[in-house]
Amino acid sequence: MNINHEESAQELDADKLAALAETDEATAVQPVTPKRTNSKYALLQDGTDS
Amino acid sequence: MRQPRILLVNPPIWNVYAPHLAVPLLAAVMRRHGWQVTSLDLSIEQTDWLLSSEGLGELLPKAERRLDGLAAHERGAHEEILTVFGDTVRRVDAARAALKSRAVLADPAAFTDAATVVRNGLACVSASFPGLRFDLRGNFSCFSHRRSDDILLAAGSPDRNVYAWALERRPIPGLDDPDLAVAGISVSADTQLIAALTTARHIKLRRPDVHVVMGGNLTTRMVSRWQEEHPFFAYVDSFVSYEGEDALPALCDRITGGDDRPVPGLLERDGRGGLSRTPAAMVDVSDLPTPDFDGLPLDRYFAPGPVLPLQASRSCAWDCAFCSIPFASNKFRIRRPEQVVHDMAALAAKHGSDSFMFVDEIMTLTSLRGVSRELNDGGHELYWYGETRFSKGLDDELAAALRRSGCRRLDLGLESYNQRVLDLMRKGTKVDDIEPSLQALLGNKVPVHLFCMTGFPGETEEEALRTQEFAAQALRRSVEEFGVPYSTAANGPFILDVLSPVGERPDLFGVELIPPDEGEDLAFDLDYTVSTGLSRQDAARLTSGGPGGPAVGAAFHRGTWIGDAEEWSFLWALAEVELPARRVAVPAAPCPEVGRAATVRLADGVRGRVSVTGRGVLLHVPSCDALLDVPEEWRPLLDGRDRALADLWRDIPSPRAAAATLARLASHGALSVEQGSPDEELACVWYAAQPHLVRDSRTDGSCLLVSPETGRGVRVSAAGRLLWLLAADGATDAELAERSRLPERQRRLLLENLAEHRVIASAALAPGLLELPRVAA
């Protein structure tokens, strides 16, 4: 298993992120529901799933 | 003299949440005609058994045997399901029982647990047969239901055909009854066709003297094409088109020599390689008896009810361009409302159920007014739902009457929120009537379901998105403005049915049909090209949910979610209870304390296997329904015994990586840890809870972190992303503070939130034992 996060971090290393985080006051993270494959019967996503 | 017997069969797979109406309707007619009737819902009988401990237990060795023969790209998903299989066998009986219990309506967590186990069971059945996707909506196998030769091949292939396999183990009872003279098989949808022929063959091989007749909507469509004797006659003696209530008694009388009056809608061989047909007749729906559900296993359907189906009308009063219902169901007729309510009251008294579903193609305003008036005037306490369309008459007065009469859901064919597209569809709906009807229903606490269609020929992407936005907004308003959390919506691609007006005159709609593949003689939906607007591929794209679809990891997570069923939405609305989550509630991640003398073992219920695809050890954690893969050095844990951490560590090359795995397992509740030496000083270290991939990275540093194992995503700002990155291979609080330079409060809250969403996890570790890693300066 690969937990090599740097490898997949899309060109932002810790130093660059730390610089960007200086003006970031966020304290929360936001779960995002993966959209399911819709079929004739599937519900539209309402974003309430977590 | 004993009366002859007819066996009436509803083959799989049809709705497993409630009985199909065809068999009860025909049973009532045939009993009134003096025949003995055996009603068999093979759809629920087989599905319920396949998803039982007994059924899955018999399938497990079959699924295991398939692993070695699979192509490399299929083995990964297959071994995931095998990892979950044992746990599913153990828990599936309790899960099915829970889903059928009224108590589960008010227990959302119990529902989610049970639905999760049953969904995993679907994956287990699928894994047992080549190419099978066993699903409660419809099954797709290595056999095509678009080809007659494939269907006949399937009928005799129990190793590859799940229905034939199940019939071998659970034969249809009563076939040795000497009174049995006729077997009627009702086929409403193409999802039933393979099982229908499999059932016909099963009966014919055991009782060649029994007359097998096939009817139903799909049968009507299918035989309309036949010009000469068809191979299905090998197992089916005759076919009935359109309605069966007049045809079946006439056919049965003819078979037993009681009468030789014409049988309406009958198709038989003429003995010269050709076919003989009789004209169909229209049934007087007000003359029909109350449907008779005797003999059906009403306690086995996958929803607490039973929710009994009824009809207030038959066929459709409209002629929408995308629909083939009028082709196969005669003219529109209404059953008298007083009879409908009499049916409801009689069935409620007989079966102790107050819940009904109207399976009319569409309930017109006349039916809605009549049924609600009769229910209200009679003071009945019965509950129901049905399907209708937006129209001017669906106003506040009617909506109030519907609510009073027990209506707790109305399905509405919205299709499009664009007048131009509605006109192209010949829908007959005015956009201006939609909003007032919606407000009237929701204002009177009648939840709605909106059917939307994307990609009708000529529709533009802008128009399709407008409809989607309207539906999404309607769901939000239902909750926020009207306090009705039970409304739902579905968005499906336009499907070109060859028997619909578009299929019959594609030139009028700017459509060019693409012929089916060679041998697809039963293809009723076709590929096509359009001169303007959305293509079929566009429609698929706009309704597929786009990127971020099912997780590539958990193959067992892809089956039907039972909570999407309309019966469940109705029952929750009826009970006015909290809606369940779609995933099991994951308990708060513990922070394991791991000292030098610690022992670990897999937590109760956690099972695993060694991967044959190079993924180390696969572990399934039932408490959060997660599948984890860890390095093979953790294999000794699979026997379930306590292991000294020191022994495990001896075989692990990197304590740093091992600590990360330990924290990850603990954060999922997969490990039980005994610290061993309580007074030992430990250090808190943050680790990655599971692998995450960066998606949608933006210039402000924010991104979406997506777990390939679970498909779950978390949007993080630059600060959250930074903490995740620094913690990836282990970091203490002090190290995170120094490196991130984030204010203490912000850092603490972000760490808590990242941990809550299983992005990172913490462990308290003995530094000496674990050679604490350090974040690079």
Interface residues (C-beta under 8 A of the other chain):
Chain A: M1 N2 I3 N4 H5 E6 S8 A9 Q10 E11 L12 D13 A14 K16 L17 A18 L20 A21 E22 D24 E25 A26 T27 A28 V29 Q30 P31 V32 T33 P34 K35 R36 T37 N38 S39 K40 Y41 A42 L43 L44 Q45 D46 D49 S50
Chain B: R137 C452 Q468 A471 A472 L475 R476 T488 A489 A490 N491 G492 I495 T543 S544 G545 G546 G548 G549 P550 A551 D564 A581 R582 R583 R615 G616 D629 V630 P631 A657 A660 T661 A688 P691 H692 L693 V694 S697 D700 G701 C703 L704 V706 G711 R712 G713 V714 R715 V716 S717 A718 A719 G720 R721 L722 W724 L725 L726 A728 D729 R739 S740 R741 L742 R745 Q746 L749 L750 N753 L754 H757 V759
